[in-house]
Amino acid sequence: MNQKKEAIKISVLLIIILGLIVNLFTIYTFPSWFDEAYFANISFNLANGRGFLQDLIPGYNNGQVLIYGPVYFFLQSQLIHLFGLDQFVFRLPNLVAGYLSIFLLYKILRDRGCNQTFCLLFLAAAIVDVSVNRNLVYGRMDLAALLFVILALFLTHRIEFQKKSGYLVQWLLVGVLSTAAYLTTPRALFLLPIVFVMAFYKLFVEPKSKISAYQWLAATGASLVFIVPIFLWIQYAGGFEEYASFFRARENVSSHIGVSFFRSFYDNVTIGIFIVMVLIYIQTVLKKPLLIGAVLTYLSFSFFVEEHGPYAAMITPILIAGIFFILSESVSRRFIQYTLSALIIVPGLFLIFLRGADLLANSDCRDSSKIPELISDPSNQKIIVPFKYYFFAERKNRDVITFQRSRIDSEVLIKNTDLIIASNFRDDFLKSHNFRAVAEIPCNPKKLPFLPDTFYERSTYSEVFYSR
């Protein structure tokens, strides 16, 4: 038995190391895309005293972007002050937040009595999960928001009832972490039921004594420090009516609000196992506040967050934690337990190997040192770039825009433009406006099985540079 545990420990450690190496190389080498360029543009403008301004995509939600909240953009703006606008640095907070969230969930499971073997299997499953790994390498705010939620959960589960000032301070910190999650992205609101359930349990159930004024004071204080900053942000955004209009009036926002009980096909294995196990072991679930919270969080997230982005990564670590906690508590045969574990772990592990192979095979096509120096030439003051070149093009006092997703006519956009980087754009149109091809990045990617052509189009540098 000890040999089996040691084998599992070593295997999990190797999986963690492999995943970390592949993900670090990915965030260092892969070109940026729409979401990253969009969020980086807002962060860059904030770092340069222009508020939460988006001016990269003409006609696309131009102006102050106040939907998300200030936390993520403030963090990124500080990193830009320290290190400049760099795509590796910009992606790092999401990657670090994702790993920290998973390790904190592991610690919570162990503290709550989860068998070490199943906790280790949870660690492996969460770290190689397809949606988690897809999100880890993106410069988005999803996993930063998840980290605030898990930190609030971790602190809540550790609080012990005592009539001391430290007790109140800890509950106030839970409120602060919860509001930080919401003010990173409002989607985090639908991850918070697990914190609310644990908080209710720790405040009013676990003490097993008459509820005192001290407990009510702690609950009230935590609620206020959660609600008040959100209220102040809404007022800053123009009031409740204006804030609500951000979600109603903008099609690209409202389309992301809806029901998604199931998500991408690879998520549905985890979701299906979670639902079945909850139904089979409902008596076990009802005895564990962590599992009750996980179920309510799944329902909340499913009712309100439609899968039009890589959002599954925000909920799957919680679902995977729920699965392995139930497995630890169940009396199922080992064969069934390990089969379910393999169903969750193997697809993600395969993807990591595939991405690692692609990184090795196509390193030349992602070598940013081959990008012509035209993009850094200070004489080029107005540049039109695809999203993948945003981090290299953006400079203070330079006008950087993109054709992609723009709602302004191209004839207007190219006026007074010095340099255009184009891919699949009409060569005759540019030549008719006195642009000529001055450089090109050659790339002939080696295509691996299961990776579509669209993946290579987005993840390699292969554009033509045009100048007047």
C-alpha positions in Angstrom: 0.0 0.0 0.0 2.8 2.4 0.9 4.5 1.7 -2.5 1.2 2.5 -4.3 0.9 5.8 -2.4 4.6 6.6 -3.2 3.9 5.8 -6.9 0.9 8.1 -6.9 2.9 10.9 -5.2 5.7 10.7 -7.7 3.3 10.5 -10.7 1.4 13.6 -9.5 4.7 15.5 -9.0 5.8 14.6 -12.5 2.4 15.7 -13.9 2.7 19.0 -12.0 6.2 19.6 -13.3 5.3 18.6 -16.9 2.2 20.9 -16.9 4.1 23.8 -15.5 7.0 23.6 -18.0 4.5 23.3 -21.0 2.4 26.2 -19.7 5.4 28.5 -19.0 6.7 27.9 -22.5 3.2 28.5 -23.9 2.8 31.9 -22.2 6.3 32.9 -23.3 6.0 31.9 -27.0 2.3 32.0 -28.1 1.0 35.1 -29.9 -1.7 37.1 -28.1 -5.3 37.0 -29.2 -8.5 39.1 -28.9 -9.2 38.8 -25.2 -5.6 39.4 -24.2 -5.1 42.4 -26.5 -8.5 43.8 -25.3 -7.7 43.6 -21.6 -4.0 44.6 -22.1 -5.2 47.7 -24.0 -7.4 48.8 -21.0 -4.6 48.0 -18.6 -2.1 50.0 -20.6 -4.3 53.0 -20.8 -4.9 52.8 -17.0 -1.2 52.7 -16.5 -0.8 55.8 -18.5 -3.5 57.8 -16.7 -6.3 57.4 -19.3 -8.7 55.4 -17.1 -10.3 52.1 -18.1 -10.2 53.1 -21.8 -10.4 50.7 -24.7 -9.3 52.3 -28.0 -7.7 49.3 -29.8 -10.8 48.1 -31.7 -12.5 51.0 -33.6 -16.2 51.1 -33.0 -16.2 48.1 -30.6 -17.2 49.2 -27.1 -14.9 52.2 -27.3 -14.6 54.4 -24.3 -14.4 53.5 -20.6 -14.9 49.7 -19.9 -16.5 49.5 -16.5 -18.3 46.1 -16.8 -15.6 44.1 -15.1 -14.4 46.1 -12.1 -11.1 47.7 -11.3 -9.1 45.0 -9.5 -7.6 43.0 -12.4 -6.8 46.1 -14.5 -5.2 47.9 -11.5 -3.0 44.8 -10.9 -2.0 44.7 -14.5 -1.3 48.4 -14.7 1.1 48.1 -11.8 2.9 45.3 -13.6 3.1 47.4 -16.7 4.7 50.2 -14.6 7.3 47.8 -13.3 8.1 45.6 -16.3 6.5 47.4 -19.3 3.9 45.9 -21.5 5.0 42.3 -22.0 2.8 39.4 -22.9 4.6 36.9 -20.6 4.3 39.1 -17.6 0.7 40.0 -18.6 -0.3 36.2 -18.6 1.6 35.3 -15.5 -1.0 36.5 -12.9 -3.7 34.2 -14.4 -1.3 31.2 -14.5 -0.1 31.8 -10.9 -3.7 32.3 -9.7 -4.8 29.1 -11.3 -2.1 27.0 -9.6 -2.6 28.6 -6.2 -6.4 28.0 -6.4 -5.8 24.3 -7.1 -3.3 23.9 -4.3 -5.5 25.7 -1.8 -8.4 23.5 -2.7 -6.1 20.5 -2.1 -5.3 21.9 1.3 -9.0 22.4 2.1 -9.8 18.9 1.1 -7.1 17.5 3.3 -8.3 19.6 6.2 -11.8 18.4 5.7 -10.7 14.8 6.0 -10.3 13.8 2.4 -8.1 10.7 2.0 -4.6 11.7 0.8 -4.7 9.4 -2.2 -7.8 11.0 -3.5 -6.5 14.5 -2.7 -3.4 13.7 -4.8 -5.6 12.4 -7.6 -7.6 15.7 -7.4 -4.4 17.6 -7.7 -3.4 15.7 -10.8 -6.9 16.0 -12.3 -7.3 19.7 -11.7 -3.8 20.6 -13.0 -4.2 18.7 -16.3 -7.9 19.5 -16.8 -8.4 20.7 -20.4 -10.4 23.8 -19.6 -8.1 24.8 -16.7 -5.0 24.4 -18.9 -6.7 26.3 -21.7 -7.3 29.2 -19.4 -4.0 29.1 -17.5 -2.1 30.3 -20.5 -4.5 33.2 -21.3 -4.1 36.8 -20.2 -7.6 36.9 -18.7 -9.0 37.5 -15.3 -11.0 34.3 -14.7 -8.5 32.4 -12.5 -7.6 35.6 -10.6 -11.2 35.9 -9.7 -11.3 32.2 -8.8 -8.3 32.7 -6.5 -10.1 35.4 -4.5 -13.1 33.0 -4.1 -10.9 30.1 -3.0 -8.9 32.4 -0.6 -12.2 33.5 0.9 -13.3 29.8 1.2 -9.9 28.8 2.7 -10.0 31.5 5.3 -13.7 30.8 6.1 -13.0 27.1 6.6 -10.1 27.9 9.0 -11.9 30.4 11.2 -12.6 29.2 14.7 -15.2 30.9 16.9 -13.6 33.1 19.6 -14.6 36.3 21.2 -11.5 38.2 20.2 -10.8 41.1 17.8 -8.9 38.7 15.4 -12.2 36.8 14.9 -13.9 39.9 13.5 -10.9 40.8 11.4 -10.8 37.4 9.7 -14.5 37.7 8.8 -13.9 41.2 7.4 -11.1 39.8 5.3 -13.5 37.1 4.0 -15.8 40.0 2.9 -12.9 41.8 1.3 -11.8 38.8 -0.7 -15.3 38.1 -1.9 -15.8 41.6 -3.1 -12.4 41.5 -4.8 -13.6 38.4 -6.7 -16.7 40.3 -7.9 -14.7 43.4 -8.8 -12.4 41.3 -10.9 -15.3 40.0 -12.9 -19.0 39.9 -12.0 -19.1 36.2 -13.1 -17.3 35.4 -9.8 -20.6 36.2 -8.0 -21.8 32.8 -9.1 -18.8 31.1 -7.6 -19.5 32.5 -4.2 -22.3 30.2 -3.0 -19.6 27.8 -1.7 -18.2 30.6 0.4 -21.6 31.6 1.7 -22.5 28.1 2.7 -19.2 27.6 4.5 -19.6 31.0 6.2 -23.1 30.1 7.4 -21.9 26.8 8.7 -18.9 28.3 10.5 -20.9 31.2 12.0 -24.2 29.5 13.0 -23.8 25.7 12.9 -20.3 24.7 14.0 -20.1 26.7 17.3 -23.0 24.5 18.7 -24.0 27.1 21.2 -26.4 29.9 21.4 -25.8 32.5 18.7 -24.2 35.5 20.2 -24.1 39.1 19.2 -20.4 38.6 18.3 -21.4 36.2 15.6 -24.0 38.5 14.2 -21.5 41.3 14.3 -19.0 39.2 12.3 -21.7 38.3 9.7 -22.9 41.9 9.4 -19.3 43.2 9.1 -18.4 40.7 6.4 -21.6 41.5 4.5 -20.9 45.2 4.6 -17.3 45.0 3.4 -18.6 42.8 0.6 -21.5 45.0 -0.5 -20.2 48.6 0.1 -17.2 48.4 -2.4 -19.5 47.0 -5.1 -22.0 49.7 -4.4 -19.3 52.4 -4.7 -18.0 50.9 -8.0 -21.6 50.9 -9.4 -21.9 54.5 -8.5 -18.5 55.3 -10.1 -19.9 53.5 -13.3 -22.9 55.9 -13.4 -25.4 54.3 -11.0 -27.5 51.2 -11.0 -29.4 51.9 -14.2 -26.3 52.8 -16.2 -24.4 49.8 -14.8 -27.2 47.4 -15.6 -27.4 48.8 -19.2 -23.8 47.6 -19.7 -25.1 44.1 -19.5 -28.4 44.6 -21.4 -27.5 46.9 -24.2 -24.2 45.4 -25.4 -24.8 42.3 -27.5 -21.4 40.8 -26.9 -22.0 41.1 -23.1 -25.7 40.0 -22.9 -25.0 36.9 -25.0 -22.7 35.6 -22.3 -25.5 35.6 -19.7 -27.6 32.5 -19.9 -27.9 28.8 -19.0 -25.1 26.3 -19.5 -25.5 23.2 -17.4 -23.1 21.5 -19.8 -20.2 23.1 -21.5 -17.5 21.9 -23.9 -17.5 18.2 -24.7 -14.4 17.6 -22.6 -15.9 19.4 -19.6 -19.1 17.3 -19.8 -17.2 14.2 -18.6 -16.3 15.9 -15.4 -19.8 17.6 -15.1 -21.5 14.3 -15.8 -19.5 12.4 -13.2 -20.1 15.2 -10.7 -23.9 15.1 -11.2 -24.1 11.3 -11.0 -22.0 11.1 -7.9 -24.0 13.8 -6.1 -27.2 12.0 -6.9 -25.9 8.6 -5.8 -24.3 9.9 -2.6 -26.8 12.6 -1.8 -26.8 11.6 1.9 -23.1 12.1 2.1 -23.3 15.4 0.3 -26.0 16.8 2.6 -23.7 16.2 5.6 -20.7 18.1 4.2 -21.0 21.9 3.9 -18.2 21.9 1.3 -20.1 19.6 -0.9 -23.4 21.5 -0.4 -21.6 24.6 -1.4 -20.0 22.9 -4.5 -23.5 21.8 -5.7 -25.0 25.2 -5.2 -22.1 26.9 -6.9 -22.5 24.6 -9.9 -26.2 25.4 -10.1 -25.6 29.1 -9.7 -22.8 29.2 -12.3 -24.9 27.0 -14.7 -28.0 29.2 -14.5 -26.2 32.5 -15.2 -22.9 32.0 -17.1 -23.3 30.8 -20.6 -20.3 29.1 -22.2 -19.3 31.7 -24.8 -15.7 31.9 -23.5 -13.2 29.8 -21.5 -15.4 30.2 -18.4 -15.5 26.4 -17.5 -12.1 26.8 -15.9 -13.7 28.9 -13.2 -16.0 26.1 -12.0 -14.2 22.8 -13.0 -11.7 22.9 -10.1 -14.6 23.1 -7.6 -16.4 20.2 -9.4 -13.3 18.1 -9.5 -12.7 18.8 -5.8 -16.3 17.7 -5.1 -15.8 14.5 -7.1 -12.7 13.4 -5.3 -14.1 14.3 -1.9 -17.1 12.1 -2.6 -14.8 9.3 -3.8 -12.9 9.6 -0.6 -16.1 9.3 1.4 -17.7 6.6 -0.7 -17.5 2.8 -0.3 -17.1 2.2 -4.1 -14.7 -0.4 -5.3 -11.2 0.7 -6.0 -11.6 -0.3 -9.7 -14.6 2.1 -10.1 -12.8 4.9 -8.2 -9.6 4.7 -10.3 -11.6 4.3 -13.5 -13.5 7.5 -12.8 -10.2 9.2 -11.9 -8.7 8.1 -15.2 -11.7 9.4 -17.2 -10.9 12.9 -15.8 -7.1 12.8 -15.8 -6.2 11.1 -19.1 -7.8 13.6 -21.6 -6.0 16.5 -20.0 -2.7 14.7 -19.8 -3.0 13.8 -23.5 -3.6 17.5 -24.3 -0.5 18.6 -22.3 1.7 16.1 -24.3 0.1 17.3 -27.5 0.7 21.0 -26.7 4.3 20.1 -25.6 4.9 18.3 -28.9 3.5 21.3 -30.9 5.7 23.7 -29.0 8.8 21.7 -30.0 7.7 21.2 -33.6 6.7 24.8 -34.3 9.1 26.9 -32.2 10.3 28.7 -35.4 6.8 29.9 -36.2 6.5 31.5 -32.7 9.9 33.1 -32.5 9.0 36.7 -31.9 12.7 37.8 -32.5 11.9 37.3 -36.2 9.3 40.1 -36.2 10.7 42.8 -38.4 12.1 45.9 -36.5 9.5 48.0 -38.5 7.1 47.4 -35.6 9.5 49.0 -33.1 10.5 51.9 -35.4 9.5 55.1 -33.6 8.8 56.8 -36.9 5.8 54.6 -37.4 3.3 56.5 -35.3 0.1 54.9 -36.5 0.0 51.1 -36.8 -2.7 48.7 -37.7 -2.0 45.2 -36.3 -3.7 41.9 -35.8 -4.3 41.1 -32.1 -1.3 38.7 -32.0 1.1 41.7 -32.5 -0.5 44.0 -29.9 2.1 43.7 -27.2 4.9 44.5 -29.6 3.2 47.5 -31.2 1.7 49.4 -28.3 3.8 52.4 -27.1 3.0 55.5 -25.2 1.8 58.3 -27.6 1.5 55.8 -30.5 -1.8 55.1 -32.2 -2.3 51.3 -32.4 -5.6 49.9 -33.8 -6.7 46.7 -35.5 -8.9 45.7 -38.4 -10.1 42.7 -36.4 -13.7 43.1 -35.0 -13.6 46.7 -36.0 -16.9 48.3 -36.9 -15.4 51.2 -38.8 -14.8 51.2 -42.6 -11.3 50.1 -43.6 -11.0 53.2 -45.9 -11.3 55.4 -42.8 -9.0 53.3 -40.7 -6.0 53.4 -43.0 -6.0 57.2 -43.3 -2.5 58.5 -42.2 -1.4 55.0 -41.3 2.3 54.3 -41.4 2.4 50.6 -41.1 -0.1 47.7 -41.6 0.5 44.1 -40.5 -2.0 42.0 -42.4 -3.0 38.4 -42.7 -5.7 37.2 -45.1 -6.4 40.9 -46.0 -7.0 42.1 -49.6 -3.6 42.8 -51.1 -5.1 44.7 -54.0 -7.0 47.0 -51.5 -3.7 48.0 -49.8 -1.8 48.5 -53.0 -4.6 50.7 -54.3 -3.9 53.0 -51.3 -0.2 53.2 -52.0 0.9 50.5 -49.5 3.6 48.1 -50.6 4.8 44.9 -49.0 8.1 45.6 -47.2 8.6 42.4 -45.1 7.1 39.0 -44.4 7.4 36.4 -41.7 7.7 33.0 -43.3 6.0 30.2 -41.5 5.1 26.7 -42.5 3.9 25.0 -39.4 4.1 21.2 -38.9 0.6 20.2 -38.3 -0.1 17.7 -35.6 -3.2 15.4 -35.3 -6.2 16.8 -33.5 -5.1 20.4 -33.9 -7.2 22.3 -36.5 -5.9 24.8 -39.0 -7.6 27.6 -37.1 -5.3 26.8 -34.2 -2.2 27.4 -36.3 -3.6 30.5 -37.9 -4.1 32.1 -34.5 -1.0 30.7 -32.7 1.8 31.4 -35.2 3.4 34.5 -36.7 3.0 34.5 -40.5 1.9 38.0 -41.6 2.9 40.5 -44.3 4.1 44.0 -43.4 2.9 46.9 -45.5 4.2 50.5 -45.6 3.5 53.5 -47.7 
